[in-house]
């Protein structure tokens, strides 16, 4: 209930003159970083919550979480993950990182088809994490680990350099309005970060159904020393056999929509 400048059970609301001065003061959120995602998740289903409760100890990797920003992580002096210990083996065929796995169906499918690969998946939305955990449990898969956190912060603070054979970024939010382009995850800073985490000869595989974004991805990656376009300068690659077709993609193909795969190799900077 509002009474004058009071709300029952709460501190008094500031008077207009006080509001002016308060607006000039720095706030905790004034300089929050621009991110490529917005968390608008709903409630978890019972199945997703059950998977989080029962299967996170088996597949989940504890990190500070989405709400812990750059300065706080720097102060934590976080040790990089030991991927050999995390997966229980030091010599997988490939170590693959997938950023933004959505509901996890394609990641679970890849892991089942290629059990000699180790897959680390990062997703900020808990319903997707819960669904992937359920799929991993149903398939009794042993070669997947899951992080619920900001991928940029995980790359910066939790993964050692030159530890990955492939990084997968499939259908990231295109932020199609021009004023939102600054939110697109593929930027020179992000591409340089990926290059640091890939082994020599490692591959950064991107896919998008927005051709404008695909062109931008190629332009950004082509500008980064140490990245070479596997298909040739300015060219797209055919879909590799390791990337499953999603239901959304199949429907788009029937409607004549395009999908563009982009593969860049971590090569010498000379």
N, C-alpha and C positions, 0 to 999 in steps of 0.2 A: 504494500500500500504506500502511495506517495503522499506525503504531508509537507506542503511548502517545499523547502529544499532538503527534506528528509525522506528516506525510504525506510519503512519499518524494518528493524533488525540490521540496518547498515549504517555506516558512518555518514555524516551530513554531506550532501552534494555541494561542491564549491559554488560560490556566488559568481556571477558573470565576470566581475573584476578579477577574482581569483583564477578563473579559467584562463584569462588572457595570459597571466604570469605563468601558469602551469604549462601552457602550450609552448612556452619559450624554453622550458627546461628539457634537457635530454632525457629520453625514456629508454627503458631496457630494450625495446623493439625497434627503436628508430633506425638503427644501422644493421638490421638483420640482413643477411645475404640474400641475393636473388637466387631462387632455386628453380630447378626444372620440374618440380612436382608441387602439387597442392594436395594435402591429405583430406579427402572428403569421404572417408570410409564410413559405412554404416555399421550396424552391430554384426558381430560374427554369428553365423548360424550355429546351432548346437553341434553339428558335425565339425565345423571349423574350430570351435572352442575346445571340443574334446581332443582334436588332433594337437592343438597348441598345448594343452595340459599334459597329454600322454606321450607325444612324440617329439616335442621340442628338446627334451633332454637327450634324445638319441641323435637328432639331426641338426639342432639349432646351435648357433655360435653366438655367445653373449658378447655384445659390444655396448658402448654407452647409449646408443639409441638416437633416433632422429632429432630429438629436442636438444641434444648436446652439440653445441656449435664449435667452430674452429678454435677460438681462444681457450675454451675449457679443455678441449682435447690436447692442445699443445701443452697445457699445464699438467696434464696427466702423465706425460712421458710414457706413452703406450708402447709396449714391445710388439713388433710385428708378429703376426700369426705364424706358427710352425705348421706349415701345410702337411708335412709328412706325418707329424703326430696327429693332426686333425683328422686325416683320412686313414691313418693306420698303415700307410705304405709310402715308401720314398720314390718308387719308380713306376708311376702309372704310365700308360701310353701317352696321355695328354692331360694337362691341368687346364680346365676351362672355366672362365668366369662369365656368368650371364647377368647383365644389369637390367633390372626391371622385368622379371619373368612373368608378371601378370598373375594369372590364376595357376600357372605352373604346368599346364598339360604338356606343352612341347618340351619343357625341360625334363619332366619325368619320362617322356617318351625317348628322348635322346639318351638319358642315363640307362634306361632299360636295354636299348639297342647296342650301346657301347660300354659294357661294364668295365673295360680296362681304362676308361677315362675317369678322371675325378672332376666333379662339377661343383662349383661354388656359386650359389644363386643369391642375388641381393634384390630385395623388394621392400618398399616402404609401407605398403598397404597390408595390414594384418589379415584381412579376409583371404587375400591371395596366398599369404604365407600359410594360413591354416589349410587351405585347399591343397597346396603342394605337399604339405606334411601328410595329409590323409592319403594322397596318391602314392607317396614314397612308402608309407606303412603298408598299404594294400599290395604294393608290388614287392615288398621286402627288399627294397633297394639299399645297397650299402655304399654307393659311390657319390652321394650327394650330401652337401652341407648347406645350411640356409642361414642367411643374415637378414634381420629386419632393421634396416638403417639406411642412411643417406650414402649412396654409392661413392660419391665424391670424397666424403670423409673416410670411408673405408679404404679407398685407394690411397689416400694421402697418409693415413695413420696406422692402418692395420695390415697392409700387404707389403711384403718386401719387394724390392726392385727385381726385375728379371725373373719373376716366379711363374709366369703364365705362358702357356702355349697358344691360347686363343682367348679373346674377349668377344662376347656376343652382345650386341645391342639391337634388339629387334623391335621395330615399330614404336620408337619413343614418341612421346607427345610432340606433334609438329608445331604446337602453338602457332596456328596458321595466321592469326591476326598480326599485322606488322608491329603493332605496339607491344606484342608479347614475344617477339623474336628473341629478345634478350634472355628469355627463360629457356630457350632451346639448350639441351644438354651438350650438343656437339659444338664446341668452341675451340679455339687454339689452345687455351689453357688445359681443357679437358683432354684434347688429343695428345698433348705433350705428356700429360699424366699417364695416359694409356700406354704410350710408347715406352715410358720408364718401367712399367710393370711387365711388359712383354719380354720374353726371351728373344735373342737374335733369331730371326726366322719365324717368330710368332706372328699370328694373324689377328687383325681387328676386323670383325665381320659385322656389318650394319645392314639392316633392311628397313625399308619404309615404303608406304603407299602414297606418299606425297612427293611428286617429282621435284617440286621447288626445293624441298628440304634435301632430297637426294643430291641435287646439284650443289647445294651449300655444303653438304657433308664432304663431297669430293673436293671442293675448293679448299675447305679447311684442312683436310688431311694432306692434300697435296702441298700445302704450305709448311708442313711440319718436317724438319730434317729427320731423317731416319725412317720415314714411311714411304713405301713404293706401292703404287696401284698395281695389283696383280693382273688386272685386265688390260692395262695400258693407260696412258695419260687420258684422263677425262672419260674413261669407259666404265660401264657397269659389268658385273660378273653374272653368269648364270647362277641360279640357286644351287648351292652345294647340297650334296645328298644328306649331309648331317643336319640340315635345317628342315624339320617337318613342316608340311603345309598345315595351317590352322583352319578351323571351320570358317572363320571370318575371311581368310584369304581365299578359300575355295569359293565362297559366295561372291567375293569381289571379282574373281576371275570369270565367273558365269555372267556377271554384269559388265564385263569388259574393262574392269579396273586394273591398273598396272601395279606391279610391285617391283622395286629396284633393290637388288643386292649389291653391296659394295664391299670389296675385300682389299685391305691394305696390309702389306707385309712389313714387319720390323726389319729393316735392312741397314746396311752401313751408312753412316752420315757423311762419308767422304764423297 
